């Protein structure tokens, strides 16, 4: 009782502040670094995870037509039926097994899907396991809801990012509520191997652990022989606690449209209709029309983007590895190179120096958790010309550091 009274007194006598879990949230180091260089015409920005190509014209025109026809009213919480149907057909083809409309929810971008999933599944005090380094939003969302987060780091084996499956399974103790993974991973590009899915899934089935997979980069595999990277959805059977969050942002070049989706068991999708009502209510219909057009006619866009990313990855990684003291492990997909400069510990400081001295804008590895200390992330979803100029600037920066 005394503890409750003390806490209540503290709340009533202290200055007006947010709740503790919000105060404890770290500010985005990516934003901090980018803010120091935004607006400078001499800076080449590679700090955000976004292509420099505009959304394809056929997608933009579809949105314009919808807007001009007056489709400006409230749609359904879970998204328009035509978009859910199109996604159901697309996902069924992609993963080789039926994914019905009752398992699909349309959401306001991938980050909204991650938050909605956590709000639907996670209670305060729950244990959530994440594979790191990781885009900070994914790891921090459970904390906002009062969950306890355990981090399982990737390692470098044979010059490539690898997941120690045994270590992960050891962390997934009985009572764990949810495993969260992002593959291909932001920032490393690590991609889960097909052979790793079954042991992880079997362990989670045995202990009733939810699997939340952030699949936003799954079409952006560097292996051109596959249509997408390995997915838990390809193993789904009724009763499985598998949730996939995805987005139109990356593969279809639609970052500003803010349309994503969730694939989950039907009962979870029904619950999410309520959660969407309390969060965003619904999504602008012109954006939904644009998303449908992307699904129906956008495969050539994905092929073109993948080709560009594969070529750019080789240009960037080969160029970086020619520079003294730079390490770039191999990766399976995405749009980033995660690199380490020998002898550099504080890459947040170095990222700011790169902007100030060389006009080169990279994201600091510390933004992705303690496992990213000493690393930098470079988005290569840009023109070849920009990449080559960026490499020249990095080379000049390193020469000045050695002088």
C-alpha positions in Angstrom: 0.0 0.0 0.0 2.8 2.4 0.9 4.4 1.7 -2.5 1.2 2.5 -4.3 0.8 5.7 -2.3 4.4 6.7 -3.0 3.9 6.1 -6.7 0.7 8.1 -6.7 2.3 11.0 -4.8 5.2 11.0 -7.3 2.8 11.2 -10.2 0.8 14.1 -8.7 3.8 16.2 -7.5 6.2 15.7 -10.4 6.2 17.8 -13.6 3.9 16.7 -16.5 5.8 13.8 -18.2 5.0 10.8 -20.4 4.9 7.4 -18.8 8.3 5.8 -18.0 8.4 3.3 -20.8 8.0 6.2 -23.3 10.6 8.4 -21.7 13.0 5.4 -21.8 12.7 5.0 -25.6 15.9 6.0 -27.4 15.8 8.7 -30.0 16.6 7.6 -33.5 20.3 7.9 -34.2 19.6 7.6 -37.9 17.4 10.7 -37.7 20.0 12.5 -35.6 22.7 11.9 -38.2 20.4 12.6 -41.1 19.2 15.9 -39.5 22.9 17.1 -39.4 23.1 16.8 -43.2 19.6 17.3 -44.6 19.2 20.3 -46.8 22.8 20.4 -47.8 23.0 20.0 -51.6 26.5 18.6 -51.4 25.5 15.6 -49.3 24.9 12.2 -50.9 22.2 10.6 -48.6 22.4 6.8 -48.1 21.1 6.9 -44.6 17.4 5.9 -45.0 16.0 2.6 -46.3 14.4 4.0 -49.5 15.1 3.8 -53.2 15.8 7.0 -55.0 13.4 5.9 -57.8 9.9 7.4 -57.7 6.8 5.2 -57.6 6.1 3.8 -61.1 3.7 5.9 -63.1 1.0 3.2 -63.5 0.7 3.0 -59.7 0.6 6.8 -59.2 -2.0 7.2 -62.0 -4.2 4.6 -60.3 -4.2 6.7 -57.2 -4.9 9.9 -59.1 -7.9 8.3 -60.8 -9.2 7.1 -57.5 -8.9 10.5 -56.0 -10.4 12.2 -59.0 -13.4 9.9 -58.9 -14.1 10.9 -55.3 -13.0 7.8 -53.4 -12.3 9.8 -50.3 -14.6 8.1 -47.7 -14.1 5.7 -44.9 -13.3 2.2 -46.1 -13.4 -1.0 -44.0 -11.0 -1.3 -41.0 -9.4 -4.4 -42.5 -9.1 -2.9 -46.0 -11.2 -3.0 -49.1 -12.3 -6.5 -50.2 -10.7 -6.0 -53.6 -7.3 -5.5 -52.1 -7.6 -8.3 -49.6 -8.7 -10.6 -52.4 -5.7 -9.5 -54.6 -3.3 -10.1 -51.7 -4.8 -13.5 -51.0 -4.2 -14.5 -54.6 -0.7 -13.0 -54.7 0.4 -14.7 -51.4 -1.1 -18.0 -52.4 1.0 -18.0 -55.6 4.1 -16.7 -53.9 4.2 -19.2 -51.0 2.7 -22.2 -52.7 -0.2 -22.8 -50.3 -3.6 -21.3 -49.8 -3.7 -18.0 -47.9 -7.4 -16.9 -47.6 -8.7 -13.4 -47.4 -9.8 -14.2 -43.8 -6.1 -14.3 -42.9 -5.2 -10.9 -44.5 -5.5 -7.4 -42.9 -4.5 -4.2 -44.7 -2.7 -1.7 -42.5 -1.0 1.7 -42.7 2.5 0.5 -43.6 4.7 -2.1 -42.1 5.5 -0.3 -38.9 1.7 0.0 -38.2 1.5 -3.8 -38.8 4.2 -4.4 -36.3 2.6 -2.3 -33.6 -0.9 -3.7 -34.2 0.5 -7.2 -33.9 2.3 -6.5 -30.7 -0.8 -4.7 -29.3 -2.9 -7.8 -30.1 -0.5 -10.4 -28.8 1.8 -9.0 -26.1 0.9 -8.2 -22.5 3.0 -6.3 -20.0 5.7 -8.5 -18.5 5.7 -10.9 -21.5 9.1 -12.1 -22.8 9.8 -11.3 -26.4 12.9 -12.5 -28.2 14.4 -10.6 -31.2 17.2 -11.4 -33.6 19.8 -8.5 -33.7 21.1 -6.1 -34.9 17.7 -4.9 -35.9 15.8 -1.9 -37.1 15.2 -0.2 -33.7 11.4 0.2 -34.1 11.0 -3.6 -34.1 12.9 -4.1 -30.9 11.4 -1.1 -29.1 7.7 -1.7 -29.8 7.4 -4.6 -27.3 9.0 -2.4 -24.7 6.4 0.4 -25.2 3.8 -2.2 -24.3 5.8 -3.3 -21.1 7.3 -6.5 -22.5 10.8 -7.7 -21.6 13.0 -8.0 -24.7 15.8 -10.6 -25.0 18.3 -10.0 -27.9 19.9 -12.9 -29.8 22.7 -11.6 -31.9 23.8 -12.8 -35.4 27.4 -13.7 -35.9 29.8 -13.7 -38.8 30.8 -17.1 -39.9 33.0 -17.6 -43.0 32.6 -14.0 -44.0 28.8 -14.0 -43.9 26.0 -13.2 -41.4 24.7 -16.3 -39.7 22.1 -17.2 -37.1 23.1 -19.7 -34.4 19.8 -21.6 -34.3 20.8 -23.5 -31.1 21.5 -20.3 -29.3 18.1 -18.9 -30.5 16.3 -22.0 -29.3 18.0 -21.8 -25.9 16.7 -18.2 -25.6 13.1 -19.3 -26.5 12.4 -20.7 -23.1 9.0 -22.0 -22.1 6.7 -19.1 -21.4 8.2 -16.9 -24.1 5.4 -15.1 -25.8 6.8 -14.1 -29.1 9.8 -14.4 -31.4 10.4 -11.5 -33.8 12.7 -11.8 -36.8 13.3 -9.7 -39.9 14.6 -11.5 -42.9 16.2 -10.3 -45.1 17.4 -8.3 -42.1 17.8 -4.5 -41.8 20.6 -3.6 -41.4 22.8 -6.7 -42.1 21.0 -8.3 -45.0 21.1 -11.6 -43.2 18.5 -14.0 -44.6 17.2 -17.0 -42.8 18.2 -20.3 -44.4 15.5 -22.8 -45.5 17.0 -25.4 -43.3 16.7 -23.2 -40.2 12.9 -22.7 -40.5 11.7 -26.1 -39.4 13.6 -26.5 -36.1 12.6 -23.0 -35.1 9.0 -23.5 -36.0 8.8 -26.9 -34.3 10.3 -25.5 -31.1 7.8 -22.6 -31.2 4.9 -25.0 -31.8 5.9 -27.2 -28.9 5.9 -24.2 -26.5 3.1 -22.1 -27.9 5.4 -19.2 -28.9 4.2 -16.8 -31.5 6.4 -16.1 -34.5 6.3 -12.5 -35.9 8.2 -12.3 -39.2 8.9 -8.9 -40.7 9.0 -9.8 -44.4 9.2 -6.4 -45.9 12.4 -7.3 -47.9 11.4 -10.9 -48.8 11.1 -10.2 -52.6 14.5 -8.5 -52.6 16.7 -11.6 -52.6 20.1 -11.4 -54.2 19.7 -14.9 -55.5 17.9 -14.3 -58.8 16.9 -18.0 -59.0 14.2 -17.5 -56.3 11.1 -15.5 -56.2 11.4 -14.7 -52.5 13.5 -15.5 -49.5 12.5 -18.4 -47.2 9.3 -17.8 -45.3 7.5 -19.4 -42.3 4.2 -18.9 -44.3 5.3 -21.7 -46.6 5.1 -24.1 -43.6 1.9 -22.8 -42.1 -0.7 -25.3 -41.0 -4.0 -24.6 -39.1 -3.3 -23.7 -35.5 0.2 -22.3 -36.1 1.0 -19.1 -34.3 2.6 -17.4 -37.3 2.2 -13.8 -38.2 3.8 -12.1 -41.2 4.0 -8.3 -41.6 4.8 -6.9 -45.0 4.6 -3.6 -46.9 4.3 -2.2 -50.4 7.0 0.3 -49.5 10.2 -1.4 -50.6 9.5 -3.9 -53.4 7.0 -1.7 -55.3 8.7 1.7 -54.5 5.7 3.0 -52.5 7.2 4.3 -49.3 5.0 7.4 -49.2 1.7 5.6 -49.8 1.8 3.9 -46.3 0.1 0.6 -47.2 1.1 -2.7 -45.7 -0.5 -6.0 -44.7 -0.6 -8.6 -42.0 -1.1 -12.3 -42.5 -2.3 -14.0 -39.4 -4.7 -16.7 -38.2 -8.3 -15.7 -38.8 -9.1 -15.1 -35.1 -6.2 -12.7 -34.9 -7.3 -10.8 -38.0 -10.8 -10.4 -36.5 -9.2 -9.0 -33.4 -7.1 -6.7 -35.4 -10.2 -5.1 -37.0 -10.8 -3.7 -33.5 -7.2 -2.7 -33.0 -7.1 -0.9 -36.3 -10.3 1.0 -35.3 -8.5 2.3 -32.2 -5.3 3.1 -34.0 -5.7 4.4 -37.6 -9.4 3.5 -38.3 -8.7 2.9 -42.0 -6.5 3.7 -45.0 -7.0 6.2 -47.8 -8.7 4.4 -50.6 -6.5 5.9 -53.4 -3.6 4.2 -51.7 -5.5 0.9 -51.6 -6.3 1.3 -55.3 -2.6 1.9 -56.0 -1.6 -1.1 -54.0 -4.0 -3.3 -56.0 -2.5 -2.0 -59.2 1.0 -2.8 -57.8 0.0 -6.4 -57.1 -1.7 -6.9 -60.5 0.8 -5.3 -62.7 4.0 -4.7 -60.7 6.1 -7.9 -61.2 8.2 -6.1 -63.8 8.9 -3.3 -61.3 10.1 -5.9 -58.7 12.3 -7.6 -61.3 13.8 -4.3 -62.3 14.5 -3.3 -58.8 16.0 -6.6 -57.9 18.3 -6.5 -60.8 19.4 -3.0 -59.8 19.9 -4.0 -56.2 22.0 -7.0 -57.1 24.2 -5.0 -59.5 24.6 -2.2 -57.0 25.4 -4.5 -54.1 28.3 -5.9 -56.1 29.5 -2.5 -57.1 29.4 -1.2 -53.5 30.7 -4.3 -51.7 33.5 -4.8 -54.2 34.4 -1.1 -54.0 34.4 -1.1 -50.2 36.5 -4.2 -49.9 39.2 -2.6 -52.0 39.5 0.1 -49.4 42.0 -0.6 -46.5 40.5 -1.6 -43.2 36.9 -2.1 -44.3 34.9 -5.3 -43.6 31.6 -6.1 -45.3 30.1 -9.6 -44.6 28.1 -11.4 -47.2 24.3 -11.1 -47.1 21.3 -12.7 -48.7 19.0 -9.8 -49.6 17.6 -6.4 -48.9 19.1 -3.0 -49.9 21.9 -2.4 -47.5 25.6 -3.0 -46.9 26.6 -3.2 -43.2 30.3 -2.3 -43.0 32.9 -1.9 -40.3 35.9 0.4 -40.4 38.9 -1.1 -38.6 39.8 0.9 -35.4 36.5 2.8 -35.3 34.3 2.3 -32.3 32.0 5.4 -32.3 30.4 5.2 -35.7 27.8 7.8 -34.7 30.6 10.3 -34.5 32.2 9.0 -37.7 28.8 9.2 -39.5 28.6 12.9 -38.6 32.2 13.4 -39.6 31.5 11.8 -43.0 28.8 14.3 -43.6 30.8 17.3 -42.4 34.0 16.4 -44.2 33.0 14.3 -47.2 29.3 15.0 -47.8 28.6 11.2 -47.4 25.5 10.3 -45.4 25.4 6.9 -43.8 23.4 5.4 -40.9 25.4 4.7 -37.7 25.3 1.0 -36.6 24.5 2.0 -33.0 21.0 2.8 -34.2 20.4 -0.9 -34.5 21.4 -1.8 -31.0 24.6 -2.6 -29.1 25.5 -5.3 -31.7 25.8 -2.5 -34.3 28.5 -0.5 -32.4 31.4 0.0 -34.7 29.3 -0.5 -37.9 27.8 1.7 -40.5 24.8 1.0 -42.8 24.8 2.1 -46.5 21.6 1.9 -48.5 22.5 0.9 -52.1 19.0 1.4 -53.6 20.3 4.3 -55.6 21.8 5.1 -59.0 25.1 3.6 -59.9 26.5 7.1 -60.4 25.7 8.0 -56.8 27.2 4.8 -55.5 30.5 5.3 -57.3 30.7 8.9 -56.2 30.0 7.7 -52.6 32.8 5.2 -52.8 35.2 8.0 -54.0 34.1 10.1 -51.0 34.6 7.2 -48.6 38.1 6.6 -50.0 39.0 10.2 -49.6 37.7 10.3 -46.0 39.8 7.2 -45.1 42.9 8.7 -46.6 42.4 11.9 -44.6 42.0 9.8 -41.4 45.3 8.0 -42.1 47.2 11.2 -42.9 
